[in-house]
Every structure is written in C-alpha cells, then in structure tokens.
Amino acid sequence: MMKQVWVAEHLMETRCLEFILLSRSRGIRQTTLEPYPTYLDQEKFDNKLLCMLNVMLIEWGRDSATRLGVGIIHEDA
C-alpha cells in the first residue's frame, strides 16, 4: 500500500501526463535457460510480432517536459 502522505502530495493534484512511443519490440521471449518474469497476460493479449511498445511517461510543465519513467506496454492494452 502507498503511504497516505505520498498520495496526498502527488495524486490529489491535476497533472498533465503523456506516454510517448519510443519504439516497438518483437514481443516477450521465454527461454528455458533464462526464464523471464511474466510481463504479458497471454490469455488476454497475444504475444505476436511487434506487439510490445517501448514508452516513456512524461509530465508537462509550463515550459518543458520531465521524464518520469520508461516501460513496456502491449499495443492492445
């Protein structure tokens, strides 16, 4: 659970956030030598070619944007 102080400071105000597409990736590969954590609910989303999107989350300020993080999102999510 999040600490209520953090929630009060960060989530109660209106923020201008945007995801920016950086690139597409081939999808999640699973190997027996190096198992990856499960990133994709394959019952809901197909693991097809170029289905994963590499994105950056930014927050717009008055004169500039600030990078908040990067991540991977399925194109159908």
mmCIF file of the N, C-alpha and C atoms, coordinates in Angstrom:
data_MODEL
# 
_entry.id   MODEL 
# 
loop_
_atom_site.group_PDB 
_atom_site.id 
_atom_site.type_symbol 
_atom_site.label_atom_id 
_atom_site.label_alt_id 
_atom_site.label_comp_id 
_atom_site.label_asym_id 
_atom_site.label_entity_id 
_atom_site.label_seq_id 
_atom_site.pdbx_PDB_ins_code 
_atom_site.Cartn_x 
_atom_site.Cartn_y 
_atom_site.Cartn_z 
_atom_site.occupancy 
_atom_site.B_iso_or_equiv 
_atom_site.pdbx_formal_charge 
_atom_site.auth_seq_id 
_atom_site.auth_comp_id 
_atom_site.auth_asym_id 
_atom_site.auth_atom_id 
_atom_site.pdbx_PDB_model_num 
ATOM 1   N N  . MET A 1 1  ? 0.834  -1.186  0.000   1.00 0.00 ? 1  MET A N  1 
ATOM 2   C CA . MET A 1 1  ? 0.000  0.000   0.000   1.00 0.00 ? 1  MET A CA 1 
ATOM 3   C C  . MET A 1 1  ? 0.881  1.252   0.000   1.00 0.00 ? 1  MET A C  1 
ATOM 4   N N  . MET A 1 2  ? 0.395  2.286   -0.674  1.00 0.00 ? 2  MET A N  1 
ATOM 5   C CA . MET A 1 2  ? 1.113  3.553   -0.694  1.00 0.00 ? 2  MET A CA 1 
ATOM 6   C C  . MET A 1 2  ? 0.890  4.299   0.614   1.00 0.00 ? 2  MET A C  1 
ATOM 7   N N  . LYS A 1 3  ? 1.914  5.001   1.003   1.00 0.00 ? 3  LYS A N  1 
ATOM 8   C CA . LYS A 1 3  ? 1.771  5.838   2.190   1.00 0.00 ? 3  LYS A CA 1 
ATOM 9   C C  . LYS A 1 3  ? 0.824  6.989   1.862   1.00 0.00 ? 3  LYS A C  1 
ATOM 10  N N  . GLN A 1 4  ? -0.072 7.288   2.758   1.00 0.00 ? 4  GLN A N  1 
ATOM 11  C CA . GLN A 1 4  ? -1.071 8.325   2.527   1.00 0.00 ? 4  GLN A CA 1 
ATOM 12  C C  . GLN A 1 4  ? -0.446 9.702   2.311   1.00 0.00 ? 4  GLN A C  1 
ATOM 13  N N  . VAL A 1 5  ? 0.704  9.960   2.931   1.00 0.00 ? 5  VAL A N  1 
ATOM 14  C CA . VAL A 1 5  ? 1.384  11.251  2.738   1.00 0.00 ? 5  VAL A CA 1 
ATOM 15  C C  . VAL A 1 5  ? 1.800  11.407  1.281   1.00 0.00 ? 5  VAL A C  1 
ATOM 16  N N  . TRP A 1 6  ? 2.359  10.340  0.685   1.00 0.00 ? 6  TRP A N  1 
ATOM 17  C CA . TRP A 1 6  ? 2.771  10.394  -0.717  1.00 0.00 ? 6  TRP A CA 1 
ATOM 18  C C  . TRP A 1 6  ? 1.558  10.610  -1.608  1.00 0.00 ? 6  TRP A C  1 
ATOM 19  N N  . VAL A 1 7  ? 0.482  9.888   -1.340  1.00 0.00 ? 7  VAL A N  1 
ATOM 20  C CA . VAL A 1 7  ? -0.742 10.022  -2.136  1.00 0.00 ? 7  VAL A CA 1 
ATOM 21  C C  . VAL A 1 7  ? -1.247 11.456  -2.063  1.00 0.00 ? 7  VAL A C  1 
ATOM 22  N N  . ALA A 1 8  ? -1.289 12.011  -0.862  1.00 0.00 ? 8  ALA A N  1 
ATOM 23  C CA . ALA A 1 8  ? -1.781 13.379  -0.691  1.00 0.00 ? 8  ALA A CA 1 
ATOM 24  C C  . ALA A 1 8  ? -0.924 14.387  -1.452  1.00 0.00 ? 8  ALA A C  1 
ATOM 25  N N  . GLU A 1 9  ? 0.385  14.178  -1.474  1.00 0.00 ? 9  GLU A N  1 
ATOM 26  C CA . GLU A 1 9  ? 1.286  15.117  -2.139  1.00 0.00 ? 9  GLU A CA 1 
ATOM 27  C C  . GLU A 1 9  ? 1.299  14.984  -3.658  1.00 0.00 ? 9  GLU A C  1 
ATOM 28  N N  . HIS A 1 10 ? 1.054  13.779  -4.186  1.00 0.00 ? 10 HIS A N  1 
ATOM 29  C CA . HIS A 1 10 ? 1.259  13.543  -5.610  1.00 0.00 ? 10 HIS A CA 1 
ATOM 30  C C  . HIS A 1 10 ? 0.006  13.252  -6.425  1.00 0.00 ? 10 HIS A C  1 
ATOM 31  N N  . LEU A 1 11 ? -1.008 12.682  -5.832  1.00 0.00 ? 11 LEU A N  1 
ATOM 32  C CA . LEU A 1 11 ? -2.135 12.233  -6.637  1.00 0.00 ? 11 LEU A CA 1 
ATOM 33  C C  . LEU A 1 11 ? -3.382 13.094  -6.506  1.00 0.00 ? 11 LEU A C  1 
ATOM 34  N N  . MET A 1 12 ? -3.397 14.019  -5.632  1.00 0.00 ? 12 MET A N  1 
ATOM 35  C CA . MET A 1 12 ? -4.589 14.832  -5.441  1.00 0.00 ? 12 MET A CA 1 
ATOM 36  C C  . MET A 1 12 ? -4.605 16.081  -6.326  1.00 0.00 ? 12 MET A C  1 
ATOM 37  N N  . GLU A 1 13 ? -3.516 16.329  -7.040  1.00 0.00 ? 13 GLU A N  1 
ATOM 38  C CA . GLU A 1 13 ? -3.456 17.495  -7.909  1.00 0.00 ? 13 GLU A CA 1 
ATOM 39  C C  . GLU A 1 13 ? -3.609 17.056  -9.361  1.00 0.00 ? 13 GLU A C  1 
ATOM 40  N N  . THR A 1 14 ? -4.077 17.943  -10.198 1.00 0.00 ? 14 THR A N  1 
ATOM 41  C CA . THR A 1 14 ? -4.200 17.659  -11.629 1.00 0.00 ? 14 THR A CA 1 
ATOM 42  C C  . THR A 1 14 ? -2.818 17.746  -12.255 1.00 0.00 ? 14 THR A C  1 
ATOM 43  N N  . ARG A 1 15 ? -2.472 16.711  -13.035 1.00 0.00 ? 15 ARG A N  1 
ATOM 44  C CA . ARG A 1 15 ? -1.162 16.675  -13.675 1.00 0.00 ? 15 ARG A CA 1 
ATOM 45  C C  . ARG A 1 15 ? -1.346 16.395  -15.158 1.00 0.00 ? 15 ARG A C  1 
ATOM 46  N N  . CYS A 1 16 ? -0.487 16.966  -15.972 1.00 0.00 ? 16 CYS A N  1 
ATOM 47  C CA . CYS A 1 16 ? -0.534 16.779  -17.416 1.00 0.00 ? 16 CYS A CA 1 
ATOM 48  C C  . CYS A 1 16 ? 0.511  15.721  -17.787 1.00 0.00 ? 16 CYS A C  1 
ATOM 49  N N  . LEU A 1 17 ? 0.060  14.469  -17.954 1.00 0.00 ? 17 LEU A N  1 
ATOM 50  C CA . LEU A 1 17 ? 0.950  13.349  -18.239 1.00 0.00 ? 17 LEU A CA 1 
ATOM 51  C C  . LEU A 1 17 ? 0.701  12.833  -19.655 1.00 0.00 ? 17 LEU A C  1 
ATOM 52  N N  . GLU A 1 18 ? 1.747  12.295  -20.263 1.00 0.00 ? 18 GLU A N  1 
ATOM 53  C CA . GLU A 1 18 ? 1.628  11.775  -21.623 1.00 0.00 ? 18 GLU A CA 1 
ATOM 54  C C  . GLU A 1 18 ? 2.615  10.631  -21.821 1.00 0.00 ? 18 GLU A C  1 
ATOM 55  N N  . PHE A 1 19 ? 2.157  9.569   -22.502 1.00 0.00 ? 19 PHE A N  1 
ATOM 56  C CA . PHE A 1 19 ? 3.049  8.498   -22.930 1.00 0.00 ? 19 PHE A CA 1 
ATOM 57  C C  . PHE A 1 19 ? 3.555  8.844   -24.327 1.00 0.00 ? 19 PHE A C  1 
ATOM 58  N N  . ILE A 1 20 ? 4.858  8.688   -24.536 1.00 0.00 ? 20 ILE A N  1 
ATOM 59  C CA . ILE A 1 20 ? 5.469  8.889   -25.843 1.00 0.00 ? 20 ILE A CA 1 
ATOM 60  C C  . ILE A 1 20 ? 6.004  7.547   -26.329 1.00 0.00 ? 20 ILE A C  1 
ATOM 61  N N  . LEU A 1 21 ? 5.640  7.173   -27.548 1.00 0.00 ? 21 LEU A N  1 
ATOM 62  C CA . LEU A 1 21 ? 6.124  5.927   -28.137 1.00 0.00 ? 21 LEU A CA 1 
ATOM 63  C C  . LEU A 1 21 ? 7.577  6.093   -28.547 1.00 0.00 ? 21 LEU A C  1 
ATOM 64  N N  . LEU A 1 22 ? 8.449  5.224   -28.030 1.00 0.00 ? 22 LEU A N  1 
ATOM 65  C CA . LEU A 1 22 ? 9.866  5.259   -28.383 1.00 0.00 ? 22 LEU A CA 1 
ATOM 66  C C  . LEU A 1 22 ? 10.166 4.285   -29.512 1.00 0.00 ? 22 LEU A C  1 
ATOM 67  N N  . SER A 1 23 ? 9.615  3.059   -29.403 1.00 0.00 ? 23 SER A N  1 
ATOM 68  C CA . SER A 1 23 ? 9.851  2.045   -30.426 1.00 0.00 ? 23 SER A CA 1 
ATOM 69  C C  . SER A 1 23 ? 8.928  0.866   -30.181 1.00 0.00 ? 23 SER A C  1 
ATOM 70  N N  . ARG A 1 24 ? 8.913  -0.045  -31.126 1.00 0.00 ? 24 ARG A N  1 
ATOM 71  C CA . ARG A 1 24 ? 8.201  -1.322  -30.974 1.00 0.00 ? 24 ARG A CA 1 
ATOM 72  C C  . ARG A 1 24 ? 9.236  -2.410  -30.734 1.00 0.00 ? 24 ARG A C  1 
ATOM 73  N N  . SER A 1 25 ? 8.819  -3.455  -30.027 1.00 0.00 ? 25 SER A N  1 
ATOM 74  C CA . SER A 1 25 ? 9.723  -4.598  -29.860 1.00 0.00 ? 25 SER A CA 1 
ATOM 75  C C  . SER A 1 25 ? 9.030  -5.863  -30.352 1.00 0.00 ? 25 SER A C  1 
ATOM 76  N N  . ARG A 1 26 ? 9.817  -6.865  -30.591 1.00 0.00 ? 26 ARG A N  1 
ATOM 77  C CA . ARG A 1 26 ? 9.312  -8.095  -31.200 1.00 0.00 ? 26 ARG A CA 1 
ATOM 78  C C  . ARG A 1 26 ? 8.330  -8.860  -30.338 1.00 0.00 ? 26 ARG A C  1 
ATOM 79  N N  . GLY A 1 27 ? 8.353  -8.662  -29.061 1.00 0.00 ? 27 GLY A N  1 
ATOM 80  C CA . GLY A 1 27 ? 7.482  -9.404  -28.153 1.00 0.00 ? 27 GLY A CA 1 
ATOM 81  C C  . GLY A 1 27 ? 8.302  -9.990  -27.026 1.00 0.00 ? 27 GLY A C  1 
ATOM 82  N N  . ILE A 1 28 ? 7.651  -10.682 -26.141 1.00 0.00 ? 28 ILE A N  1 
ATOM 83  C CA . ILE A 1 28 ? 8.318  -11.270 -24.985 1.00 0.00 ? 28 ILE A CA 1 
ATOM 84  C C  . ILE A 1 28 ? 8.781  -12.675 -25.352 1.00 0.00 ? 28 ILE A C  1 
ATOM 85  N N  . ARG A 1 29 ? 10.058 -12.938 -25.167 1.00 0.00 ? 29 ARG A N  1 
ATOM 86  C CA . ARG A 1 29 ? 10.614 -14.266 -25.435 1.00 0.00 ? 29 ARG A CA 1 
ATOM 87  C C  . ARG A 1 29 ? 10.769 -15.021 -24.129 1.00 0.00 ? 29 ARG A C  1 
ATOM 88  N N  . GLN A 1 30 ? 10.424 -16.267 -24.135 1.00 0.00 ? 30 GLN A N  1 
ATOM 89  C CA . GLN A 1 30 ? 10.610 -17.147 -22.979 1.00 0.00 ? 30 GLN A CA 1 
ATOM 90  C C  . GLN A 1 30 ? 11.598 -18.237 -23.387 1.00 0.00 ? 30 GLN A C  1 
ATOM 91  N N  . THR A 1 31 ? 12.649 -18.438 -22.592 1.00 0.00 ? 31 THR A N  1 
ATOM 92  C CA . THR A 1 31 ? 13.615 -19.499 -22.863 1.00 0.00 ? 31 THR A CA 1 
ATOM 93  C C  . THR A 1 31 ? 13.730 -20.385 -21.641 1.00 0.00 ? 31 THR A C  1 
ATOM 94  N N  . THR A 1 32 ? 14.212 -21.588 -21.840 1.00 0.00 ? 32 THR A N  1 
ATOM 95  C CA . THR A 1 32 ? 14.403 -22.485 -20.702 1.00 0.00 ? 32 THR A CA 1 
ATOM 96  C C  . THR A 1 32 ? 15.691 -22.167 -19.960 1.00 0.00 ? 32 THR A C  1 
ATOM 97  N N  . LEU A 1 33 ? 16.658 -21.526 -20.645 1.00 0.00 ? 33 LEU A N  1 
ATOM 98  C CA . LEU A 1 33 ? 17.917 -21.208 -19.996 1.00 0.00 ? 33 LEU A CA 1 
ATOM 99  C C  . LEU A 1 33 ? 17.809 -20.001 -19.075 1.00 0.00 ? 33 LEU A C  1 
ATOM 100 N N  . GLU A 1 34 ? 17.053 -19.021 -19.489 1.00 0.00 ? 34 GLU A N  1 
ATOM 101 C CA . GLU A 1 34 ? 16.940 -17.780 -18.741 1.00 0.00 ? 34 GLU A CA 1 
ATOM 102 C C  . GLU A 1 34 ? 15.477 -17.380 -18.646 1.00 0.00 ? 34 GLU A C  1 
ATOM 103 N N  . PRO A 1 35 ? 14.743 -17.905 -17.685 1.00 0.00 ? 35 PRO A N  1 
ATOM 104 C CA . PRO A 1 35 ? 13.314 -17.576 -17.634 1.00 0.00 ? 35 PRO A CA 1 
ATOM 105 C C  . PRO A 1 35 ? 13.094 -16.097 -17.287 1.00 0.00 ? 35 PRO A C  1 
ATOM 106 N N  . TYR A 1 36 ? 12.208 -15.467 -18.036 1.00 0.00 ? 36 TYR A N  1 
ATOM 107 C CA . TYR A 1 36 ? 11.860 -14.072 -17.802 1.00 0.00 ? 36 TYR A CA 1 
ATOM 108 C C  . TYR A 1 36 ? 10.620 -14.014 -16.916 1.00 0.00 ? 36 TYR A C  1 
ATOM 109 N N  . PRO A 1 37 ? 10.466 -12.953 -16.163 1.00 0.00 ? 37 PRO A N  1 
ATOM 110 C CA . PRO A 1 37 ? 9.202  -12.792 -15.438 1.00 0.00 ? 37 PRO A CA 1 
ATOM 111 C C  . PRO A 1 37 ? 8.051  -12.654 -16.433 1.00 0.00 ? 37 PRO A C  1 
ATOM 112 N N  . THR A 1 38 ? 6.864  -12.962 -16.016 1.00 0.00 ? 38 THR A N  1 
ATOM 113 C CA . THR A 1 38 ? 5.704  -12.844 -16.893 1.00 0.00 ? 38 THR A CA 1 
ATOM 114 C C  . THR A 1 38 ? 5.305  -11.376 -17.003 1.00 0.00 ? 38 THR A C  1 
ATOM 115 N N  . TYR A 1 39 ? 5.457  -10.818 -18.188 1.00 0.00 ? 39 TYR A N  1 
ATOM 116 C CA . TYR A 1 39 ? 5.086  -9.434  -18.447 1.00 0.00 ? 39 TYR A CA 1 
ATOM 117 C C  . TYR A 1 39 ? 3.727  -9.336  -19.115 1.00 0.00 ? 39 TYR A C  1 
ATOM 118 N N  . LEU A 1 40 ? 3.232  -10.430 -19.625 1.00 0.00 ? 40 LEU A N  1 
ATOM 119 C CA . LEU A 1 40 ? 2.089  -10.395 -20.520 1.00 0.00 ? 40 LEU A CA 1 
ATOM 120 C C  . LEU A 1 40 ? 1.079  -11.453 -20.117 1.00 0.00 ? 40 LEU A C  1 
ATOM 121 N N  . ASP A 1 41 ? -0.153 -11.043 -19.916 1.00 0.00 ? 41 ASP A N  1 
ATOM 122 C CA . ASP A 1 41 ? -1.242 -11.986 -19.667 1.00 0.00 ? 41 ASP A CA 1 
ATOM 123 C C  . ASP A 1 41 ? -1.663 -12.541 -21.019 1.00 0.00 ? 41 ASP A C  1 
ATOM 124 N N  . GLN A 1 42 ? -1.132 -13.705 -21.374 1.00 0.00 ? 42 GLN A N  1 
ATOM 125 C CA . GLN A 1 42 ? -1.363 -14.250 -22.708 1.00 0.00 ? 42 GLN A CA 1 
ATOM 126 C C  . GLN A 1 42 ? -2.775 -14.782 -22.900 1.00 0.00 ? 42 GLN A C  1 
ATOM 127 N N  . GLU A 1 43 ? -3.572 -14.828 -21.835 1.00 0.00 ? 43 GLU A N  1 
ATOM 128 C CA . GLU A 1 43 ? -4.988 -15.163 -22.006 1.00 0.00 ? 43 GLU A CA 1 
ATOM 129 C C  . GLU A 1 43 ? -5.754 -13.962 -22.553 1.00 0.00 ? 43 GLU A C  1 
ATOM 130 N N  . LYS A 1 44 ? -5.260 -12.755 -22.305 1.00 0.00 ? 44 LYS A N  1 
ATOM 131 C CA . LYS A 1 44 ? -5.926 -11.538 -22.780 1.00 0.00 ? 44 LYS A CA 1 
ATOM 132 C C  . LYS A 1 44 ? -5.253 -10.934 -24.005 1.00 0.00 ? 44 LYS A C  1 
ATOM 133 N N  . PHE A 1 45 ? -3.927 -11.042 -24.089 1.00 0.00 ? 45 PHE A N  1 
ATOM 134 C CA . PHE A 1 45 ? -3.177 -10.382 -25.152 1.00 0.00 ? 45 PHE A CA 1 
ATOM 135 C C  . PHE A 1 45 ? -2.287 -11.391 -25.866 1.00 0.00 ? 45 PHE A C  1 
ATOM 136 N N  . ASP A 1 46 ? -2.327 -11.362 -27.194 1.00 0.00 ? 46 ASP A N  1 
ATOM 137 C CA . ASP A 1 46 ? -1.476 -12.245 -27.991 1.00 0.00 ? 46 ASP A CA 1 
ATOM 138 C C  . ASP A 1 46 ? -0.040 -11.744 -27.981 1.00 0.00 ? 46 ASP A C  1 
ATOM 139 N N  . ASN A 1 47 ? 0.904  -12.677 -27.859 1.00 0.00 ? 47 ASN A N  1 
ATOM 140 C CA . ASN A 1 47 ? 2.324  -12.345 -27.947 1.00 0.00 ? 47 ASN A CA 1 
ATOM 141 C C  . ASN A 1 47 ? 2.744  -12.498 -29.408 1.00 0.00 ? 47 ASN A C  1 
ATOM 142 N N  . LYS A 1 48 ? 2.418  -11.468 -30.196 1.00 0.00 ? 48 LYS A N  1 
ATOM 143 C CA . LYS A 1 48 ? 2.699  -11.520 -31.629 1.00 0.00 ? 48 LYS A CA 1 
ATOM 144 C C  . LYS A 1 48 ? 3.856  -10.598 -31.983 1.00 0.00 ? 48 LYS A C  1 
ATOM 145 N N  . LEU A 1 49 ? 4.307  -10.672 -33.200 1.00 0.00 ? 49 LEU A N  1 
ATOM 146 C CA . LEU A 1 49 ? 5.435  -9.870  -33.663 1.00 0.00 ? 49 LEU A CA 1 
ATOM 147 C C  . LEU A 1 49 ? 5.132  -8.379  -33.527 1.00 0.00 ? 49 LEU A C  1 
ATOM 148 N N  . LEU A 1 50 ? 6.043  -7.651  -32.935 1.00 0.00 ? 50 LEU A N  1 
ATOM 149 C CA . LEU A 1 50 ? 5.976  -6.201  -32.765 1.00 0.00 ? 50 LEU A CA 1 
ATOM 150 C C  . LEU A 1 50 ? 4.755  -5.733  -31.969 1.00 0.00 ? 50 LEU A C  1 
ATOM 151 N N  . CYS A 1 51 ? 4.313  -6.536  -31.001 1.00 0.00 ? 51 CYS A N  1 
ATOM 152 C CA . CYS A 1 51 ? 3.125  -6.185  -30.216 1.00 0.00 ? 51 CYS A CA 1 
ATOM 153 C C  . CYS A 1 51 ? 3.444  -5.345  -28.988 1.00 0.00 ? 51 CYS A C  1 
ATOM 154 N N  . MET A 1 52 ? 4.708  -5.285  -28.601 1.00 0.00 ? 52 MET A N  1 
ATOM 155 C CA . MET A 1 52 ? 5.073  -4.550  -27.395 1.00 0.00 ? 52 MET A CA 1 
ATOM 156 C C  . MET A 1 52 ? 5.603  -3.165  -27.763 1.00 0.00 ? 52 MET A C  1 
ATOM 157 N N  . LEU A 1 53 ? 5.185  -2.166  -26.990 1.00 0.00 ? 53 LEU A N  1 
ATOM 158 C CA . LEU A 1 53 ? 5.577  -0.788  -27.236 1.00 0.00 ? 53 LEU A CA 1 
ATOM 159 C C  . LEU A 1 53 ? 6.490  -0.313  -26.121 1.00 0.00 ? 53 LEU A C  1 
ATOM 160 N N  . ASN A 1 54 ? 7.646  0.210   -26.483 1.00 0.00 ? 54 ASN A N  1 
ATOM 161 C CA . ASN A 1 54 ? 8.550  0.821   -25.508 1.00 0.00 ? 54 ASN A CA 1 
ATOM 162 C C  . ASN A 1 54 ? 8.137  2.287   -25.394 1.00 0.00 ? 54 ASN A C  1 
ATOM 163 N N  . VAL A 1 55 ? 7.765  2.694   -24.191 1.00 0.00 ? 55 VAL A N  1 
ATOM 164 C CA . VAL A 1 55 ? 7.202  4.028   -24.000 1.00 0.00 ? 55 VAL A CA 1 
ATOM 165 C C  . VAL A 1 55 ? 7.952  4.790   -22.911 1.00 0.00 ? 55 VAL A C  1 
ATOM 166 N N  . MET A 1 56 ? 7.783  6.114   -22.940 1.00 0.00 ? 56 MET A N  1 
ATOM 167 C CA . MET A 1 56 ? 8.310  6.985   -21.899 1.00 0.00 ? 56 MET A CA 1 
ATOM 168 C C  . MET A 1 56 ? 7.134  7.814   -21.371 1.00 0.00 ? 56 MET A C  1 
ATOM 169 N N  . LEU A 1 57 ? 7.018  7.894   -20.048 1.00 0.00 ? 57 LEU A N  1 
ATOM 170 C CA . LEU A 1 57 ? 5.998  8.722   -19.421 1.00 0.00 ? 57 LEU A CA 1 
ATOM 171 C C  . LEU A 1 57 ? 6.617  10.067  -19.079 1.00 0.00 ? 57 LEU A C  1 
ATOM 172 N N  . ILE A 1 58 ? 5.986  11.125  -19.580 1.00 0.00 ? 58 ILE A N  1 
ATOM 173 C CA . ILE A 1 58 ? 6.487  12.471  -19.283 1.00 0.00 ? 58 ILE A CA 1 
ATOM 174 C C  . ILE A 1 58 ? 5.393  13.292  -18.605 1.00 0.00 ? 58 ILE A C  1 
ATOM 175 N N  . GLU A 1 59 ? 5.825  14.299  -17.876 1.00 0.00 ? 59 GLU A N  1 
ATOM 176 C CA . GLU A 1 59 ? 4.910  15.258  -17.269 1.00 0.00 ? 59 GLU A CA 1 
ATOM 177 C C  . GLU A 1 59 ? 5.240  16.630  -17.841 1.00 0.00 ? 59 GLU A C  1 
ATOM 178 N N  . TRP A 1 60 ? 4.220  17.274  -18.399 1.00 0.00 ? 60 TRP A N  1 
ATOM 179 C CA . TRP A 1 60 ? 4.420  18.593  -18.983 1.00 0.00 ? 60 TRP A CA 1 
ATOM 180 C C  . TRP A 1 60 ? 4.367  19.664  -17.910 1.00 0.00 ? 60 TRP A C  1 
ATOM 181 N N  . GLY A 1 61 ? 5.358  20.556  -17.944 1.00 0.00 ? 61 GLY A N  1 
ATOM 182 C CA . GLY A 1 61 ? 5.377  21.730  -17.091 1.00 0.00 ? 61 GLY A CA 1 
ATOM 183 C C  . GLY A 1 61 ? 5.015  22.944  -17.920 1.00 0.00 ? 61 GLY A C  1 
ATOM 184 N N  . ARG A 1 62 ? 5.310  24.097  -17.419 1.00 0.00 ? 62 ARG A N  1 
ATOM 185 C CA . ARG A 1 62 ? 4.981  25.325  -18.135 1.00 0.00 ? 62 ARG A CA 1 
ATOM 186 C C  . ARG A 1 62 ? 5.793  25.453  -19.424 1.00 0.00 ? 62 ARG A C  1 
ATOM 187 N N  . ASP A 1 63 ? 7.108  25.245  -19.329 1.00 0.00 ? 63 ASP A N  1 
ATOM 188 C CA . ASP A 1 63 ? 7.992  25.445  -20.488 1.00 0.00 ? 63 ASP A CA 1 
ATOM 189 C C  . ASP A 1 63 ? 8.730  24.193  -20.933 1.00 0.00 ? 63 ASP A C  1 
ATOM 190 N N  . SER A 1 64 ? 8.553  23.085  -20.225 1.00 0.00 ? 64 SER A N  1 
ATOM 191 C CA . SER A 1 64 ? 9.342  21.893  -20.541 1.00 0.00 ? 64 SER A CA 1 
ATOM 192 C C  . SER A 1 64 ? 8.607  20.638  -20.083 1.00 0.00 ? 64 SER A C  1 
ATOM 193 N N  . ALA A 1 65 ? 9.187  19.515  -20.421 1.00 0.00 ? 65 ALA A N  1 
ATOM 194 C CA . ALA A 1 65 ? 8.653  18.221  -20.003 1.00 0.00 ? 65 ALA A CA 1 
ATOM 195 C C  . ALA A 1 65 ? 9.699  17.508  -19.153 1.00 0.00 ? 65 ALA A C  1 
ATOM 196 N N  . THR A 1 66 ? 9.223  16.700  -18.208 1.00 0.00 ? 66 THR A N  1 
ATOM 197 C CA . THR A 1 66 ? 10.104 15.931  -17.337 1.00 0.00 ? 66 THR A CA 1 
ATOM 198 C C  . THR A 1 66 ? 9.832  14.451  -17.548 1.00 0.00 ? 66 THR A C  1 
ATOM 199 N N  . ARG A 1 67 ? 10.882 13.666  -17.739 1.00 0.00 ? 67 ARG A N  1 
ATOM 200 C CA . ARG A 1 67 ? 10.729 12.217  -17.876 1.00 0.00 ? 67 ARG A CA 1 
ATOM 201 C C  . ARG A 1 67 ? 10.446 11.626  -16.504 1.00 0.00 ? 67 ARG A C  1 
ATOM 202 N N  . LEU A 1 68 ? 9.352  10.873  -16.401 1.00 0.00 ? 68 LEU A N  1 
ATOM 203 C CA . LEU A 1 68 ? 9.001  10.220  -15.146 1.00 0.00 ? 68 LEU A CA 1 
ATOM 204 C C  . LEU A 1 68 ? 9.388  8.750   -15.131 1.00 0.00 ? 68 LEU A C  1 
ATOM 205 N N  . GLY A 1 69 ? 9.458  8.128   -16.300 1.00 0.00 ? 69 GLY A N  1 
ATOM 206 C CA . GLY A 1 69 ? 9.832  6.716   -16.342 1.00 0.00 ? 69 GLY A CA 1 
ATOM 207 C C  . GLY A 1 69 ? 9.707  6.159   -17.746 1.00 0.00 ? 69 GLY A C  1 
ATOM 208 N N  . VAL A 1 70 ? 10.212 4.948   -17.912 1.00 0.00 ? 70 VAL A N  1 
ATOM 209 C CA . VAL A 1 70 ? 10.083 4.216   -19.169 1.00 0.00 ? 70 VAL A CA 1 
ATOM 210 C C  . VAL A 1 70 ? 9.476  2.862   -18.871 1.00 0.00 ? 70 VAL A C  1 
ATOM 211 N N  . GLY A 1 71 ? 8.835  2.274   -19.865 1.00 0.00 ? 71 GLY A N  1 
ATOM 212 C CA . GLY A 1 71 ? 8.206  0.984   -19.641 1.00 0.00 ? 71 GLY A CA 1 
ATOM 213 C C  . GLY A 1 71 ? 7.836  0.312   -20.943 1.00 0.00 ? 71 GLY A C  1 
ATOM 214 N N  . ILE A 1 72 ? 7.193  -0.843  -20.807 1.00 0.00 ? 72 ILE A N  1 
ATOM 215 C CA . ILE A 1 72 ? 6.739  -1.648  -21.939 1.00 0.00 ? 72 ILE A CA 1 
ATOM 216 C C  . ILE A 1 72 ? 5.239  -1.865  -21.794 1.00 0.00 ? 72 ILE A C  1 
ATOM 217 N N  . ILE A 1 73 ? 4.496  -1.599  -22.868 1.00 0.00 ? 73 ILE A N  1 
ATOM 218 C CA . ILE A 1 73 ? 3.033  -1.747  -22.867 1.00 0.00 ? 73 ILE A CA 1 
ATOM 219 C C  . ILE A 1 73 ? 2.645  -2.558  -24.096 1.00 0.00 ? 73 ILE A C  1 
ATOM 220 N N  . HIS A 1 74 ? 1.681  -3.462  -23.949 1.00 0.00 ? 74 HIS A N  1 
ATOM 221 C CA . HIS A 1 74 ? 1.160  -4.189  -25.090 1.00 0.00 ? 74 HIS A CA 1 
ATOM 222 C C  . HIS A 1 74 ? 0.291  -3.238  -25.914 1.00 0.00 ? 74 HIS A C  1 
ATOM 223 N N  . GLU A 1 75 ? 0.353  -3.346  -27.245 1.00 0.00 ? 75 GLU A N  1 
ATOM 224 C CA . GLU A 1 75 ? -0.377 -2.422  -28.121 1.00 0.00 ? 75 GLU A CA 1 
ATOM 225 C C  . GLU A 1 75 ? -1.887 -2.499  -27.931 1.00 0.00 ? 75 GLU A C  1 
ATOM 226 N N  . ASP A 1 76 ? -2.421 -3.597  -27.459 1.00 0.00 ? 76 ASP A N  1 
ATOM 227 C CA . ASP A 1 76 ? -3.872 -3.742  -27.276 1.00 0.00 ? 76 ASP A CA 1 
ATOM 228 C C  . ASP A 1 76 ? -4.335 -3.404  -25.858 1.00 0.00 ? 76 ASP A C  1 
ATOM 229 N N  . ALA A 1 77 ? -3.400 -3.067  -24.978 1.00 0.00 ? 77 ALA A N  1 
ATOM 230 C CA . ALA A 1 77 ? -3.780 -2.775  -23.576 1.00 0.00 ? 77 ALA A CA 1 
ATOM 231 C C  . ALA A 1 77 ? -4.375 -1.390  -23.453 1.00 0.00 ? 77 ALA A C  1 
# 
